[in-house]
Amino acid sequence: MEIDSLYEELNELDEWENTALNLNEFNFEIIAEKLLGVNWDNHRAEQGIFSAALFMKSHENITFIKHPRFIHMSDHKHNFLELTYAYKGDSTQVINGERIHMREGDFTILDTNITHRIDPVSKDSLVINILMKEDYFNEQLLVRLSENNLISEFIISAIYKTSLKGRYLYFSPGENRRIKNNIESIIWEIKHPRLGSQELINCNMIILFTELMRSMEDETSSTLERKKHSGKTSLSVFALIQFINEHFMELSLEQTANQFHIHPKYLTRLLKKYTGKGYMNIIQELRMEKAVFLLQNTQLNINEIAEKCGFSNINNFYKHFKNTYNKTPKEYRKV
């Protein structure tokens, strides 16, 4: 099968790696200026973040690049979403100042406008970056992702909620052959496009996101099972966020903390650290999103919608809604 040769293709030294070795120059900006013809300092000073146009053709909404080995990269941001995959061996990524040791098979998904870098990758390792413009996530693709709450909420926030930019997701699924097959299929179809390649890429992206969420769910279940026997556990922050998304209408901060056997103040600190928001801020956002859904998809009156979204006081509902969307619920329904 042709795809079996993918690793050999990717493992060959590319133009960036050959240039670095031939010049004995391992500074990313210097090599980028030579190969891309870009004054890197001016580009960063003018735009603040790296543009997708540097790495992607104008007609492309999704592509991949092999992260060049040996090369030192400084902290940077960009205006596209990036999925990073430790295809072979280990590597280290620094995101918002936090060092993440990525083992073979690990993934990160980076929001736009997030400060990060990958430390120099050794000859025995391969790191793949899948770059996705915001335009890649069209309505059809978002609908297919809609059951995957954590991923879809992350992507929608990345595209539409400017104030929330700068987040990331981290997955460590271990040796999962299905996930590796998905990522290899995506890379192959991008690298060797044929009839129907875009649809195959989209299908494999949906499956990949689903498998990543399943791996997190399995890890969480395993962690909770170990806790029953040892009385100890390490909390999955993303499992916590997913739990809140699923139960925000039912449980208070204290009840949610009890579910994870942690103190409410510790739960609040975790949410602040990883989302930049407190528990009640997240709950209010989820309530507002539910209100919008009910306004757009039901004939319920405003009082009924307020009640279903957890507001006993209609005036508070109107106040929160107007502050969030700059429209009253009635005005929003007319749009």
N, C-alpha and C positions, 0 to 999 in steps of 0.2 A: 504494500500500500504506500502511495506517495508520501502521505503524512508522516510515515515512519522515519523519513529522512529529515524531519523538521529540526531535531536537535542538532544534527550535523551541520545543517545550514546556519543555524543561529550561532553555533559554537565557533564558526570560522571568524577570523579577525575581520572587522568591517573597516570602513574608511576612517572613522573616528579613532579606532584603536590603533590602526596602522600609522596614522598621522602622529598620534601621541608617542608611539614607540620609535618611529623614525626620527622625530624631532627631539626626542627625550624631553618632551614638554607635556605635563599632565594637568595643566590648568584648563578647566572647561571653557572659560570665557575666551582665552587666547585661541584655543582650537576652534571654537565656534565662530570667532571672527574670521579665521582663515577659511573654514569650510563653507560658512553661510554668507560671508561678505557683510557681516553686520558689525557696526561699532557697538559693542556690547554695553559699555558704560553709558553711552548716549541713549541707547534703546531702553535700558532700565530706568534711567533718569527721567525720560519722557513719559513712559507708560507705567512705570511702577511695577508692572507684572509682565511676565513673558506672554506673548500673544500666540494663539493657536496657529496663526499664519506663518510662524517660524518653522513649525514642524509638520503642518498639514496643508495639503492642497486645498484650493478654494472650494472645490466640490465635495470634499471629504467631511463627514460628520464624525467618523470614528476611524482610528488607525492605531498602529502599534509601533513602538520603537524599542529596540534592545538598548537598555541602559549601557553606555560605553564603559567597558571595564578599564581599570587602572586610573581613571581620571578623577581629579578632585573637583567637586562641585560645591559652590557656595550656597548659602541659604537663598531661596527664591520663591516667588509666587507665580501663578499663571491664571489665565481666564478660562480654563477648561477643566472638566473633571478628569481625574487620573486614577486608574486602577493599576496598582503595582503588584506584580506577582514574582515571588522567589522561585523561579523555574528550576534552578539547579544550585545546590549549595546554600550557604548562609550569606546574609548581608545585614547591614545596619542602616536604618532610616531614622532621621531626626525630624520630628514633626512638632512644630511649636515649641522647640527646645527640649522635647522629650525623646530620649533614645529608645528605639524599638528594635530589638534583635529579631530579625526575620529568619526563621528556619525554612528549609526547603518545603514548598507547598503553601506558605503563608501569603496572605493578601492584605493590602490596605486599599481603601477607596477614599480619595482626597477630594474635598470640596474645592471650589474656586477660592482664590485669595487666601490660601493657607501657606504659612511659611514652612518650608521643608527642604531637605536635601538627602541624598543617598551617599554615604561614605564610599570611598574607592572600593570597587568590587574586584575580587581576586580573579585570576585566570581560570580557576576551577569552578567559578560560580556564574550563573546567568540570571539577570533580572530583566523582566519584561514590563514595559509601561504601555497600557492601553489608554489612549487619549480620546476623550469624548467631548465634543462641543455641546453646549446646552441644546442646540437645535437637534441633536441626535435623539433626544427623548421627546419625540412627538406624541401627540395624544394617543395614537394607537398603541405605542410601546408602553406608555404610562398606564393605560387600561390593563394591559397584560401583566403589569407589575403590581396592580392595585391590591392583590391579596397578600403581597409581601410587605407588610406594614413598615418595617424598619427601613428597608431599602427605598420604597416609594416615597416615604416621608422625607428621607434624607435627600433624595434627588429633587423632589418638589421644592424643598427648602433651599437647596443649592441654586435652583433656577429663579425662584420668585421672591424669596425672603432675604433681601440684601443684608438685613441686620444680623442674620444668623450665619453668614458665611464664615468659613475658617474652621470647619469641623472635619472629622475623619472617622472612618470605621476600620476596625482591625479584626481579621479572621485568621484563625490558626487551625485549619481542618485536618492537619496531619496528612498521612498518606491516603488520599482519597482518589482512586483511579478515575472515578466518574468526573470529578472536578478537573483533573488534569486533562482528560479527553476533551472536555468542553473548551478549556482555554486553548488547547492545541488546535482544535477545529476553528476557533475564532481567528487565531494567528494565521493559520494556513489559508483561510478564505480571504483574509485581508492581503496576504502576501501573494497569493495566486488566484486573483478574482476570475470567476467564470459566471455563466448564466445562473442566476439564483443565489449568488454569493451573499448579497445583502440580506436576503431573507434568512439564510442559514446563520449568518452572523447574529441577527436579531434573536432568532430562536435559541441559539446557544447562549446568548447573553442572559435571556430570561431563565434558562435552565441553570446557568452558572450562579446567578443571584439566588435562586431557589435552593440550590445545593449548599451554598454558603450559609443561608439561614437555617437549613436543616442541621448543618454541622454545629452551629451555635446552639440550637435547641438540644441536640444530642449531648453536647458538652455540659449544658446547664442541667439536664436531667441526671447525667452521671455525677455531677458535682453535688446535687441535692441528695443523691443516693449515698454518696460517700459520707455526707454530713450525718446521715442517720446512724452510721456506724462509728464515726470518729468524733463527732461533735464539732468538727472544724470544716471551714470552707473558704474559698476565695470567691468573691462576688463578681459575676459578669455584669459589667455596667450596661452592656447592650441588652442583656436579658432583663435587667431592671427597667430600662426604657421601654422595651417591648411590653413588659408586664403592665406598666403604667398606661400605655396606649390601649391595652385590651381591657383594663379595669378602672379607668379614670372616673367612671360614673358611679362606681360602687364603693371604693375604699378611700379612706382618709390617709394623710401622711403617716400617721401612727400605725394604721392597719397595714399599709404597704410596707413600712419598715419591719413590722412583725413578720410579714411573709418571708422576708429575707434575713430575719434574725439579726438585724442591726439596729442601732439607735437612730431615731428620726433625724437628729442633727448630723450624723454621719452620712445618712442618705442625702440630705440637703447639700452637704459639702461635695459629695460625688457628682450630683447633678450639676452643681455650679461649675465644677472643674471640667466636666466633659461636654456640657451643653451650653454653659454660660447663663443658665436660667435656673431659678428656684422651682420648687415643687409646684407651688400655686400658679406661677407663670405658665408652666407646662400644662397644668390642668385647664387654665383659662383659654389657652390656645386651642386645646383639644375640644373644649366646649364650643368655642367660636366656629371651629371647622365643622363640628356636628350641626351647629345652627345653620351654617351656609348650605350644607347638604340637604337639610330638611326644607329650607326655603326654596331651594332649586328643584327638589324632587318630590315634594308632597304639597297637599292643599291645606295642611294644618294652619290654624291661625297663629298669630304671633305669641299670644299667651300660652298656647299649647306647646309651641316650640321652645319657649323660655323654660317651661316646666320640664320638658324632656331633656333639656341641656343642663339641668341642675340649678336653675335660678328660681327661688321662691318669690323674689321681688322683681317685678317686671321693669321697674325703673333702673335697677342695677343691670339687668340684661341689656336695656337700650343703651345705657352708659358705656358698658364694655364693648358692645357691638360697634357703636359710633366711634369710639376711640381706636378700635382695631381696623375698621374698614372705611372710616370717614363717610359712612352712609348709615341711615337708619335701616333696620331690617326691611321695612316696607319699600324704601328706595332701592335696596339691594335686590329685592325680589323682582322689581320692574325691569332691571337691567337685562 
